[in-house]
Amino acid sequence: MRALDAGILVCGECHQLNRQGEGGSPQQCSRCGSRLHPRRPDSIVRTWALLLTATILYIPANVLPIMTVNYLGKGSPSTILGGVLDLMQAGMVPVALVVFVASILVPTFKLIGLSMLLYSIQRHQRLSARQRIVMYRFIEWIGRWSMLDIFVIAILVAVVSFGNLANVSANAGAAAFASVVVITMIAAVTFDPRLIWDNTDMENEHA
């Protein structure tokens, strides 16, 4: 049974439980005064819009150079994958693995994972609600690590500065990638996970 079925609304700001009034008129939280909604307004539409924006930006983030690694006076702008290879050739294998996971695997998983959740809810796919919520929690959890490779690049730019011997500089692709990270983080927040359970209840009713 859902809290909504029991006539209880949860404040999205302070998480106070409020008794739903009769008549369907707009309500405010009894503690913080925020507007109460049964579910986040236009959650699916907003999340899709953010995901599409992030997907479009993901193209220049991977095509444009993200950084330049100069080693012994030689170097050229590199894309994310090219930067990983340059770091490996420079002997920075652990750093290369961090950049690969944070720059390629994590954003791709977030885009695909959130898209699958939205699609399964809209199309009423017969997937386990627990599997969906585990996927959402994992996406939400890895979101905090999404900016890791931007931090790595920033640290490399500041630390690896040895003149003609070795230095690292950030390029335009880093800005595009940072935008993808921020937008996907907002998309994960905009998505209302309660829709997963609503969708499951609807499927059980039609079964």
mmCIF file of the C-alpha atoms, coordinates in Angstrom:
data_MODEL
# 
_entry.id   MODEL 
# 
loop_
_atom_site.group_PDB 
_atom_site.id 
_atom_site.type_symbol 
_atom_site.label_atom_id 
_atom_site.label_alt_id 
_atom_site.label_comp_id 
_atom_site.label_asym_id 
_atom_site.label_entity_id 
_atom_site.label_seq_id 
_atom_site.pdbx_PDB_ins_code 
_atom_site.Cartn_x 
_atom_site.Cartn_y 
_atom_site.Cartn_z 
_atom_site.occupancy 
_atom_site.B_iso_or_equiv 
_atom_site.pdbx_formal_charge 
_atom_site.auth_seq_id 
_atom_site.auth_comp_id 
_atom_site.auth_asym_id 
_atom_site.auth_atom_id 
_atom_site.pdbx_PDB_model_num 
ATOM 1   C CA . MET A 1 1   ? 0.000   0.000  0.000   1.00 0.00 ? 1   MET A CA 1 
ATOM 2   C CA . ARG A 1 2   ? 1.308   3.428  -0.945  1.00 0.00 ? 2   ARG A CA 1 
ATOM 3   C CA . ALA A 1 3   ? 1.322   6.475  1.336   1.00 0.00 ? 3   ALA A CA 1 
ATOM 4   C CA . LEU A 1 4   ? -0.720  8.233  -1.349  1.00 0.00 ? 4   LEU A CA 1 
ATOM 5   C CA . ASP A 1 5   ? -3.435  5.583  -1.027  1.00 0.00 ? 5   ASP A CA 1 
ATOM 6   C CA . ALA A 1 6   ? -3.594  6.349  2.702   1.00 0.00 ? 6   ALA A CA 1 
ATOM 7   C CA . GLY A 1 7   ? -4.085  10.049 1.996   1.00 0.00 ? 7   GLY A CA 1 
ATOM 8   C CA . ILE A 1 8   ? -0.558  11.077 2.974   1.00 0.00 ? 8   ILE A CA 1 
ATOM 9   C CA . LEU A 1 9   ? 1.615   13.489 0.984   1.00 0.00 ? 9   LEU A CA 1 
ATOM 10  C CA . VAL A 1 10  ? 5.371   13.735 1.507   1.00 0.00 ? 10  VAL A CA 1 
ATOM 11  C CA . CYS A 1 11  ? 6.964   17.173 1.310   1.00 0.00 ? 11  CYS A CA 1 
ATOM 12  C CA . GLY A 1 12  ? 9.697   17.227 -1.317  1.00 0.00 ? 12  GLY A CA 1 
ATOM 13  C CA . GLU A 1 13  ? 11.710  19.797 0.642   1.00 0.00 ? 13  GLU A CA 1 
ATOM 14  C CA . CYS A 1 14  ? 11.667  18.735 4.305   1.00 0.00 ? 14  CYS A CA 1 
ATOM 15  C CA . HIS A 1 15  ? 10.106  15.233 3.927   1.00 0.00 ? 15  HIS A CA 1 
ATOM 16  C CA . GLN A 1 16  ? 7.325   16.048 6.413   1.00 0.00 ? 16  GLN A CA 1 
ATOM 17  C CA . LEU A 1 17  ? 4.289   13.765 6.182   1.00 0.00 ? 17  LEU A CA 1 
ATOM 18  C CA . ASN A 1 18  ? 1.082   15.704 5.561   1.00 0.00 ? 18  ASN A CA 1 
ATOM 19  C CA . ARG A 1 19  ? -2.509  14.528 5.543   1.00 0.00 ? 19  ARG A CA 1 
ATOM 20  C CA . GLN A 1 20  ? -4.059  15.039 2.107   1.00 0.00 ? 20  GLN A CA 1 
ATOM 21  C CA . GLY A 1 21  ? -6.942  17.465 2.148   1.00 0.00 ? 21  GLY A CA 1 
ATOM 22  C CA . GLU A 1 22  ? -10.281 16.937 0.465   1.00 0.00 ? 22  GLU A CA 1 
ATOM 23  C CA . GLY A 1 23  ? -11.364 18.666 -2.722  1.00 0.00 ? 23  GLY A CA 1 
ATOM 24  C CA . GLY A 1 24  ? -8.050  18.431 -4.552  1.00 0.00 ? 24  GLY A CA 1 
ATOM 25  C CA . SER A 1 25  ? -7.088  22.051 -3.810  1.00 0.00 ? 25  SER A CA 1 
ATOM 26  C CA . PRO A 1 26  ? -3.364  22.940 -3.680  1.00 0.00 ? 26  PRO A CA 1 
ATOM 27  C CA . GLN A 1 27  ? -1.761  22.264 -0.312  1.00 0.00 ? 27  GLN A CA 1 
ATOM 28  C CA . GLN A 1 28  ? 1.277   23.528 1.518   1.00 0.00 ? 28  GLN A CA 1 
ATOM 29  C CA . CYS A 1 29  ? 3.567   21.649 3.880   1.00 0.00 ? 29  CYS A CA 1 
ATOM 30  C CA . SER A 1 30  ? 2.592   22.122 7.514   1.00 0.00 ? 30  SER A CA 1 
ATOM 31  C CA . ARG A 1 31  ? 6.244   22.514 8.498   1.00 0.00 ? 31  ARG A CA 1 
ATOM 32  C CA . CYS A 1 32  ? 8.076   24.438 5.752   1.00 0.00 ? 32  CYS A CA 1 
ATOM 33  C CA . GLY A 1 33  ? 5.185   25.820 3.710   1.00 0.00 ? 33  GLY A CA 1 
ATOM 34  C CA . SER A 1 34  ? 6.338   24.310 0.409   1.00 0.00 ? 34  SER A CA 1 
ATOM 35  C CA . ARG A 1 35  ? 3.820   23.319 -2.262  1.00 0.00 ? 35  ARG A CA 1 
ATOM 36  C CA . LEU A 1 36  ? 2.827   19.664 -1.944  1.00 0.00 ? 36  LEU A CA 1 
ATOM 37  C CA . HIS A 1 37  ? 2.613   17.323 -4.928  1.00 0.00 ? 37  HIS A CA 1 
ATOM 38  C CA . PRO A 1 38  ? 1.664   13.627 -4.990  1.00 0.00 ? 38  PRO A CA 1 
ATOM 39  C CA . ARG A 1 39  ? 4.591   13.113 -7.378  1.00 0.00 ? 39  ARG A CA 1 
ATOM 40  C CA . ARG A 1 40  ? 7.264   15.420 -8.758  1.00 0.00 ? 40  ARG A CA 1 
ATOM 41  C CA . PRO A 1 41  ? 5.557   17.492 -11.481 1.00 0.00 ? 41  PRO A CA 1 
ATOM 42  C CA . ASP A 1 42  ? 6.351   16.371 -15.062 1.00 0.00 ? 42  ASP A CA 1 
ATOM 43  C CA . SER A 1 43  ? 9.076   14.074 -13.767 1.00 0.00 ? 43  SER A CA 1 
ATOM 44  C CA . ILE A 1 44  ? 9.215   11.832 -16.857 1.00 0.00 ? 44  ILE A CA 1 
ATOM 45  C CA . VAL A 1 45  ? 9.118   14.687 -19.374 1.00 0.00 ? 45  VAL A CA 1 
ATOM 46  C CA . ARG A 1 46  ? 11.807  16.679 -17.585 1.00 0.00 ? 46  ARG A CA 1 
ATOM 47  C CA . THR A 1 47  ? 14.055  13.653 -17.153 1.00 0.00 ? 47  THR A CA 1 
ATOM 48  C CA . TRP A 1 48  ? 13.730  12.752 -20.851 1.00 0.00 ? 48  TRP A CA 1 
ATOM 49  C CA . ALA A 1 49  ? 14.564  16.342 -21.822 1.00 0.00 ? 49  ALA A CA 1 
ATOM 50  C CA . LEU A 1 50  ? 17.674  16.323 -19.636 1.00 0.00 ? 50  LEU A CA 1 
ATOM 51  C CA . LEU A 1 51  ? 18.757  12.913 -20.934 1.00 0.00 ? 51  LEU A CA 1 
ATOM 52  C CA . LEU A 1 52  ? 18.382  14.001 -24.568 1.00 0.00 ? 52  LEU A CA 1 
ATOM 53  C CA . THR A 1 53  ? 20.396  17.151 -23.845 1.00 0.00 ? 53  THR A CA 1 
ATOM 54  C CA . ALA A 1 54  ? 23.115  15.109 -22.142 1.00 0.00 ? 54  ALA A CA 1 
ATOM 55  C CA . THR A 1 55  ? 23.174  12.628 -25.042 1.00 0.00 ? 55  THR A CA 1 
ATOM 56  C CA . ILE A 1 56  ? 23.650  15.448 -27.561 1.00 0.00 ? 56  ILE A CA 1 
ATOM 57  C CA . LEU A 1 57  ? 26.481  16.963 -25.484 1.00 0.00 ? 57  LEU A CA 1 
ATOM 58  C CA . TYR A 1 58  ? 28.031  13.519 -25.043 1.00 0.00 ? 58  TYR A CA 1 
ATOM 59  C CA . ILE A 1 59  ? 29.000  13.565 -28.730 1.00 0.00 ? 59  ILE A CA 1 
ATOM 60  C CA . PRO A 1 60  ? 31.285  16.641 -28.584 1.00 0.00 ? 60  PRO A CA 1 
ATOM 61  C CA . ALA A 1 61  ? 32.485  15.493 -25.163 1.00 0.00 ? 61  ALA A CA 1 
ATOM 62  C CA . ASN A 1 62  ? 33.943  12.406 -26.845 1.00 0.00 ? 62  ASN A CA 1 
ATOM 63  C CA . VAL A 1 63  ? 34.858  13.908 -30.220 1.00 0.00 ? 63  VAL A CA 1 
ATOM 64  C CA . LEU A 1 64  ? 36.489  17.157 -29.083 1.00 0.00 ? 64  LEU A CA 1 
ATOM 65  C CA . PRO A 1 65  ? 39.907  17.045 -27.369 1.00 0.00 ? 65  PRO A CA 1 
ATOM 66  C CA . ILE A 1 66  ? 39.518  16.825 -23.604 1.00 0.00 ? 66  ILE A CA 1 
ATOM 67  C CA . MET A 1 67  ? 43.175  17.328 -22.660 1.00 0.00 ? 67  MET A CA 1 
ATOM 68  C CA . THR A 1 68  ? 46.705  17.536 -23.999 1.00 0.00 ? 68  THR A CA 1 
ATOM 69  C CA . VAL A 1 69  ? 49.492  15.488 -22.461 1.00 0.00 ? 69  VAL A CA 1 
ATOM 70  C CA . ASN A 1 70  ? 52.984  16.718 -23.377 1.00 0.00 ? 70  ASN A CA 1 
ATOM 71  C CA . TYR A 1 71  ? 55.784  14.287 -22.602 1.00 0.00 ? 71  TYR A CA 1 
ATOM 72  C CA . LEU A 1 72  ? 59.420  15.071 -23.393 1.00 0.00 ? 72  LEU A CA 1 
ATOM 73  C CA . GLY A 1 73  ? 58.350  17.999 -25.537 1.00 0.00 ? 73  GLY A CA 1 
ATOM 74  C CA . LYS A 1 74  ? 55.936  15.951 -27.633 1.00 0.00 ? 74  LYS A CA 1 
ATOM 75  C CA . GLY A 1 75  ? 52.163  15.847 -27.411 1.00 0.00 ? 75  GLY A CA 1 
ATOM 76  C CA . SER A 1 76  ? 48.912  16.662 -29.154 1.00 0.00 ? 76  SER A CA 1 
ATOM 77  C CA . PRO A 1 77  ? 45.274  17.248 -28.102 1.00 0.00 ? 77  PRO A CA 1 
ATOM 78  C CA . SER A 1 78  ? 43.529  14.004 -27.209 1.00 0.00 ? 78  SER A CA 1 
ATOM 79  C CA . THR A 1 79  ? 39.935  12.879 -26.905 1.00 0.00 ? 79  THR A CA 1 
ATOM 80  C CA . ILE A 1 80  ? 38.815  10.971 -23.814 1.00 0.00 ? 80  ILE A CA 1 
ATOM 81  C CA . LEU A 1 81  ? 39.882  7.621  -25.239 1.00 0.00 ? 81  LEU A CA 1 
ATOM 82  C CA . GLY A 1 82  ? 43.035  9.122  -26.711 1.00 0.00 ? 82  GLY A CA 1 
ATOM 83  C CA . GLY A 1 83  ? 43.854  10.684 -23.355 1.00 0.00 ? 83  GLY A CA 1 
ATOM 84  C CA . VAL A 1 84  ? 43.500  7.293  -21.684 1.00 0.00 ? 84  VAL A CA 1 
ATOM 85  C CA . LEU A 1 85  ? 45.986  5.826  -24.167 1.00 0.00 ? 85  LEU A CA 1 
ATOM 86  C CA . ASP A 1 86  ? 48.386  8.762  -23.661 1.00 0.00 ? 86  ASP A CA 1 
ATOM 87  C CA . LEU A 1 87  ? 48.259  8.318  -19.893 1.00 0.00 ? 87  LEU A CA 1 
ATOM 88  C CA . MET A 1 88  ? 48.987  4.611  -20.261 1.00 0.00 ? 88  MET A CA 1 
ATOM 89  C CA . GLN A 1 89  ? 51.938  5.316  -22.556 1.00 0.00 ? 89  GLN A CA 1 
ATOM 90  C CA . ALA A 1 90  ? 53.223  7.827  -19.994 1.00 0.00 ? 90  ALA A CA 1 
ATOM 91  C CA . GLY A 1 91  ? 53.156  5.090  -17.348 1.00 0.00 ? 91  GLY A CA 1 
ATOM 92  C CA . MET A 1 92  ? 50.123  6.477  -15.482 1.00 0.00 ? 92  MET A CA 1 
ATOM 93  C CA . VAL A 1 93  ? 48.071  3.283  -15.740 1.00 0.00 ? 93  VAL A CA 1 
ATOM 94  C CA . PRO A 1 94  ? 46.028  3.759  -12.505 1.00 0.00 ? 94  PRO A CA 1 
ATOM 95  C CA . VAL A 1 95  ? 45.122  7.301  -13.538 1.00 0.00 ? 95  VAL A CA 1 
ATOM 96  C CA . ALA A 1 96  ? 44.229  6.063  -17.028 1.00 0.00 ? 96  ALA A CA 1 
ATOM 97  C CA . LEU A 1 97  ? 41.861  3.464  -15.564 1.00 0.00 ? 97  LEU A CA 1 
ATOM 98  C CA . VAL A 1 98  ? 40.188  6.092  -13.377 1.00 0.00 ? 98  VAL A CA 1 
ATOM 99  C CA . VAL A 1 99  ? 39.681  8.394  -16.371 1.00 0.00 ? 99  VAL A CA 1 
ATOM 100 C CA . PHE A 1 100 ? 38.335  5.508  -18.497 1.00 0.00 ? 100 PHE A CA 1 
ATOM 101 C CA . VAL A 1 101 ? 35.811  4.381  -15.872 1.00 0.00 ? 101 VAL A CA 1 
ATOM 102 C CA . ALA A 1 102 ? 34.703  7.900  -14.892 1.00 0.00 ? 102 ALA A CA 1 
ATOM 103 C CA . SER A 1 103 ? 34.654  9.341  -18.419 1.00 0.00 ? 103 SER A CA 1 
ATOM 104 C CA . ILE A 1 104 ? 33.295  6.475  -20.517 1.00 0.00 ? 104 ILE A CA 1 
ATOM 105 C CA . LEU A 1 105 ? 31.716  3.721  -18.440 1.00 0.00 ? 105 LEU A CA 1 
ATOM 106 C CA . VAL A 1 106 ? 29.902  5.814  -15.812 1.00 0.00 ? 106 VAL A CA 1 
ATOM 107 C CA . PRO A 1 107 ? 28.252  8.408  -18.132 1.00 0.00 ? 107 PRO A CA 1 
ATOM 108 C CA . THR A 1 108 ? 27.250  5.719  -20.625 1.00 0.00 ? 108 THR A CA 1 
ATOM 109 C CA . PHE A 1 109 ? 25.708  3.569  -17.892 1.00 0.00 ? 109 PHE A CA 1 
ATOM 110 C CA . LYS A 1 110 ? 23.803  6.549  -16.466 1.00 0.00 ? 110 LYS A CA 1 
ATOM 111 C CA . LEU A 1 111 ? 22.376  7.539  -19.858 1.00 0.00 ? 111 LEU A CA 1 
ATOM 112 C CA . ILE A 1 112 ? 21.366  3.972  -20.738 1.00 0.00 ? 112 ILE A CA 1 
ATOM 113 C CA . GLY A 1 113 ? 20.142  3.115  -17.227 1.00 0.00 ? 113 GLY A CA 1 
ATOM 114 C CA . LEU A 1 114 ? 17.887  6.146  -16.821 1.00 0.00 ? 114 LEU A CA 1 
ATOM 115 C CA . SER A 1 115 ? 16.555  5.687  -20.363 1.00 0.00 ? 115 SER A CA 1 
ATOM 116 C CA . MET A 1 116 ? 15.678  2.072  -19.600 1.00 0.00 ? 116 MET A CA 1 
ATOM 117 C CA . LEU A 1 117 ? 13.874  3.091  -16.403 1.00 0.00 ? 117 LEU A CA 1 
ATOM 118 C CA . LEU A 1 118 ? 11.843  5.752  -18.188 1.00 0.00 ? 118 LEU A CA 1 
ATOM 119 C CA . TYR A 1 119 ? 11.020  3.450  -21.095 1.00 0.00 ? 119 TYR A CA 1 
ATOM 120 C CA . SER A 1 120 ? 9.975   0.587  -18.822 1.00 0.00 ? 120 SER A CA 1 
ATOM 121 C CA . ILE A 1 121 ? 7.658   2.877  -16.860 1.00 0.00 ? 121 ILE A CA 1 
ATOM 122 C CA . GLN A 1 122 ? 6.061   4.493  -19.907 1.00 0.00 ? 122 GLN A CA 1 
ATOM 123 C CA . ARG A 1 123 ? 5.637   1.206  -21.775 1.00 0.00 ? 123 ARG A CA 1 
ATOM 124 C CA . HIS A 1 124 ? 4.626   -0.745 -18.660 1.00 0.00 ? 124 HIS A CA 1 
ATOM 125 C CA . GLN A 1 125 ? 7.334   -3.315 -19.238 1.00 0.00 ? 125 GLN A CA 1 
ATOM 126 C CA . ARG A 1 126 ? 7.054   -6.354 -17.000 1.00 0.00 ? 126 ARG A CA 1 
ATOM 127 C CA . LEU A 1 127 ? 10.251  -5.839 -15.069 1.00 0.00 ? 127 LEU A CA 1 
ATOM 128 C CA . SER A 1 128 ? 10.784  -6.374 -11.364 1.00 0.00 ? 128 SER A CA 1 
ATOM 129 C CA . ALA A 1 129 ? 10.215  -3.196 -9.388  1.00 0.00 ? 129 ALA A CA 1 
ATOM 130 C CA . ARG A 1 130 ? 13.025  -4.202 -7.054  1.00 0.00 ? 130 ARG A CA 1 
ATOM 131 C CA . GLN A 1 131 ? 15.411  -4.550 -9.985  1.00 0.00 ? 131 GLN A CA 1 
ATOM 132 C CA . ARG A 1 132 ? 14.387  -1.110 -11.203 1.00 0.00 ? 132 ARG A CA 1 
ATOM 133 C CA . ILE A 1 133 ? 14.896  0.514  -7.815  1.00 0.00 ? 133 ILE A CA 1 
ATOM 134 C CA . VAL A 1 134 ? 18.287  -1.186 -7.368  1.00 0.00 ? 134 VAL A CA 1 
ATOM 135 C CA . MET A 1 135 ? 19.310  0.166  -10.777 1.00 0.00 ? 135 MET A CA 1 
ATOM 136 C CA . TYR A 1 136 ? 18.112  3.656  -9.826  1.00 0.00 ? 136 TYR A CA 1 
ATOM 137 C CA . ARG A 1 137 ? 19.949  3.600  -6.502  1.00 0.00 ? 137 ARG A CA 1 
ATOM 138 C CA . PHE A 1 138 ? 23.128  2.474  -8.243  1.00 0.00 ? 138 PHE A CA 1 
ATOM 139 C CA . ILE A 1 139 ? 22.789  5.277  -10.810 1.00 0.00 ? 139 ILE A CA 1 
ATOM 140 C CA . GLU A 1 140 ? 22.227  7.756  -7.976  1.00 0.00 ? 140 GLU A CA 1 
ATOM 141 C CA . TRP A 1 141 ? 25.238  6.364  -6.109  1.00 0.00 ? 141 TRP A CA 1 
ATOM 142 C CA . ILE A 1 142 ? 27.707  6.548  -8.998  1.00 0.00 ? 142 ILE A CA 1 
ATOM 143 C CA . GLY A 1 143 ? 26.530  10.088 -9.728  1.00 0.00 ? 143 GLY A CA 1 
ATOM 144 C CA . ARG A 1 144 ? 28.703  11.377 -6.900  1.00 0.00 ? 144 ARG A CA 1 
ATOM 145 C CA . TRP A 1 145 ? 31.772  9.948  -8.667  1.00 0.00 ? 145 TRP A CA 1 
ATOM 146 C CA . SER A 1 146 ? 30.915  11.344 -12.098 1.00 0.00 ? 146 SER A CA 1 
ATOM 147 C CA . MET A 1 147 ? 33.049  14.453 -11.673 1.00 0.00 ? 147 MET A CA 1 
ATOM 148 C CA . LEU A 1 148 ? 36.055  12.398 -10.627 1.00 0.00 ? 148 LEU A CA 1 
ATOM 149 C CA . ASP A 1 149 ? 37.813  12.529 -13.970 1.00 0.00 ? 149 ASP A CA 1 
ATOM 150 C CA . ILE A 1 150 ? 37.302  16.316 -14.214 1.00 0.00 ? 150 ILE A CA 1 
ATOM 151 C CA . PHE A 1 151 ? 38.992  16.546 -10.831 1.00 0.00 ? 151 PHE A CA 1 
ATOM 152 C CA . VAL A 1 152 ? 41.755  14.267 -12.115 1.00 0.00 ? 152 VAL A CA 1 
ATOM 153 C CA . ILE A 1 153 ? 42.322  16.516 -15.128 1.00 0.00 ? 153 ILE A CA 1 
ATOM 154 C CA . ALA A 1 154 ? 42.326  19.607 -12.901 1.00 0.00 ? 154 ALA A CA 1 
ATOM 155 C CA . ILE A 1 155 ? 44.866  17.967 -10.582 1.00 0.00 ? 155 ILE A CA 1 
ATOM 156 C CA . LEU A 1 156 ? 47.024  16.841 -13.508 1.00 0.00 ? 156 LEU A CA 1 
ATOM 157 C CA . VAL A 1 157 ? 47.000  20.364 -14.968 1.00 0.00 ? 157 VAL A CA 1 
ATOM 158 C CA . ALA A 1 158 ? 48.128  21.761 -11.608 1.00 0.00 ? 158 ALA A CA 1 
ATOM 159 C CA . VAL A 1 159 ? 50.600  19.046 -10.624 1.00 0.00 ? 159 VAL A CA 1 
ATOM 160 C CA . VAL A 1 160 ? 52.084  17.742 -13.884 1.00 0.00 ? 160 VAL A CA 1 
ATOM 161 C CA . SER A 1 161 ? 53.889  20.880 -14.922 1.00 0.00 ? 161 SER A CA 1 
ATOM 162 C CA . PHE A 1 162 ? 57.557  20.207 -15.588 1.00 0.00 ? 162 PHE A CA 1 
ATOM 163 C CA . GLY A 1 163 ? 58.152  22.471 -18.570 1.00 0.00 ? 163 GLY A CA 1 
ATOM 164 C CA . ASN A 1 164 ? 59.239  20.559 -21.668 1.00 0.00 ? 164 ASN A CA 1 
ATOM 165 C CA . LEU A 1 165 ? 59.589  17.336 -19.670 1.00 0.00 ? 165 LEU A CA 1 
ATOM 166 C CA . ALA A 1 166 ? 55.870  16.788 -18.972 1.00 0.00 ? 166 ALA A CA 1 
ATOM 167 C CA . ASN A 1 167 ? 52.719  18.871 -18.640 1.00 0.00 ? 167 ASN A CA 1 
ATOM 168 C CA . VAL A 1 168 ? 48.953  18.482 -19.022 1.00 0.00 ? 168 VAL A CA 1 
ATOM 169 C CA . SER A 1 169 ? 46.394  21.057 -20.235 1.00 0.00 ? 169 SER A CA 1 
ATOM 170 C CA . ALA A 1 170 ? 42.584  20.893 -20.439 1.00 0.00 ? 170 ALA A CA 1 
ATOM 171 C CA . ASN A 1 171 ? 40.717  21.409 -23.743 1.00 0.00 ? 171 ASN A CA 1 
ATOM 172 C CA . ALA A 1 172 ? 37.182  22.175 -24.955 1.00 0.00 ? 172 ALA A CA 1 
ATOM 173 C CA . GLY A 1 173 ? 36.000  18.574 -24.596 1.00 0.00 ? 173 GLY A CA 1 
ATOM 174 C CA . ALA A 1 174 ? 36.409  18.862 -20.820 1.00 0.00 ? 174 ALA A CA 1 
ATOM 175 C CA . ALA A 1 175 ? 33.729  21.592 -20.686 1.00 0.00 ? 175 ALA A CA 1 
ATOM 176 C CA . ALA A 1 176 ? 31.329  19.496 -22.766 1.00 0.00 ? 176 ALA A CA 1 
ATOM 177 C CA . PHE A 1 177 ? 31.941  16.456 -20.586 1.00 0.00 ? 177 PHE A CA 1 
ATOM 178 C CA . ALA A 1 178 ? 31.440  18.449 -17.380 1.00 0.00 ? 178 ALA A CA 1 
ATOM 179 C CA . SER A 1 179 ? 28.088  19.617 -18.803 1.00 0.00 ? 179 SER A CA 1 
ATOM 180 C CA . VAL A 1 180 ? 27.086  15.996 -19.470 1.00 0.00 ? 180 VAL A CA 1 
ATOM 181 C CA . VAL A 1 181 ? 27.964  15.043 -15.906 1.00 0.00 ? 181 VAL A CA 1 
ATOM 182 C CA . VAL A 1 182 ? 26.020  17.910 -14.339 1.00 0.00 ? 182 VAL A CA 1 
ATOM 183 C CA . ILE A 1 183 ? 22.950  17.357 -16.547 1.00 0.00 ? 183 ILE A CA 1 
ATOM 184 C CA . THR A 1 184 ? 22.825  13.608 -15.852 1.00 0.00 ? 184 THR A CA 1 
ATOM 185 C CA . MET A 1 185 ? 23.099  14.305 -12.120 1.00 0.00 ? 185 MET A CA 1 
ATOM 186 C CA . ILE A 1 186 ? 20.139  16.688 -12.372 1.00 0.00 ? 186 ILE A CA 1 
ATOM 187 C CA . ALA A 1 187 ? 18.240  14.084 -14.426 1.00 0.00 ? 187 ALA A CA 1 
ATOM 188 C CA . ALA A 1 188 ? 18.726  11.497 -11.673 1.00 0.00 ? 188 ALA A CA 1 
ATOM 189 C CA . VAL A 1 189 ? 17.338  13.981 -9.126  1.00 0.00 ? 189 VAL A CA 1 
ATOM 190 C CA . THR A 1 190 ? 14.427  14.988 -11.386 1.00 0.00 ? 190 THR A CA 1 
ATOM 191 C CA . PHE A 1 191 ? 13.319  11.374 -11.849 1.00 0.00 ? 191 PHE A CA 1 
ATOM 192 C CA . ASP A 1 192 ? 10.792  10.354 -9.208  1.00 0.00 ? 192 ASP A CA 1 
ATOM 193 C CA . PRO A 1 193 ? 11.567  6.752  -8.135  1.00 0.00 ? 193 PRO A CA 1 
ATOM 194 C CA . ARG A 1 194 ? 8.044   6.428  -6.685  1.00 0.00 ? 194 ARG A CA 1 
ATOM 195 C CA . LEU A 1 195 ? 6.831   6.158  -10.278 1.00 0.00 ? 195 LEU A CA 1 
ATOM 196 C CA . ILE A 1 196 ? 8.453   2.722  -10.345 1.00 0.00 ? 196 ILE A CA 1 
ATOM 197 C CA . TRP A 1 197 ? 6.100   1.450  -7.639  1.00 0.00 ? 197 TRP A CA 1 
ATOM 198 C CA . ASP A 1 198 ? 3.104   3.263  -9.171  1.00 0.00 ? 198 ASP A CA 1 
ATOM 199 C CA . ASN A 1 199 ? 3.847   1.522  -12.437 1.00 0.00 ? 199 ASN A CA 1 
ATOM 200 C CA . THR A 1 200 ? 4.123   -1.841 -10.710 1.00 0.00 ? 200 THR A CA 1 
ATOM 201 C CA . ASP A 1 201 ? 0.769   -1.365 -8.979  1.00 0.00 ? 201 ASP A CA 1 
ATOM 202 C CA . MET A 1 202 ? -0.857  -0.534 -12.330 1.00 0.00 ? 202 MET A CA 1 
ATOM 203 C CA . GLU A 1 203 ? 0.625   -3.667 -13.886 1.00 0.00 ? 203 GLU A CA 1 
ATOM 204 C CA . ASN A 1 204 ? -0.727  -5.789 -11.043 1.00 0.00 ? 204 ASN A CA 1 
ATOM 205 C CA . GLU A 1 205 ? -4.181  -4.286 -11.484 1.00 0.00 ? 205 GLU A CA 1 
ATOM 206 C CA . HIS A 1 206 ? -4.199  -5.102 -15.197 1.00 0.00 ? 206 HIS A CA 1 
ATOM 207 C CA . ALA A 1 207 ? -2.750  -8.583 -14.699 1.00 0.00 ? 207 ALA A CA 1 
# 
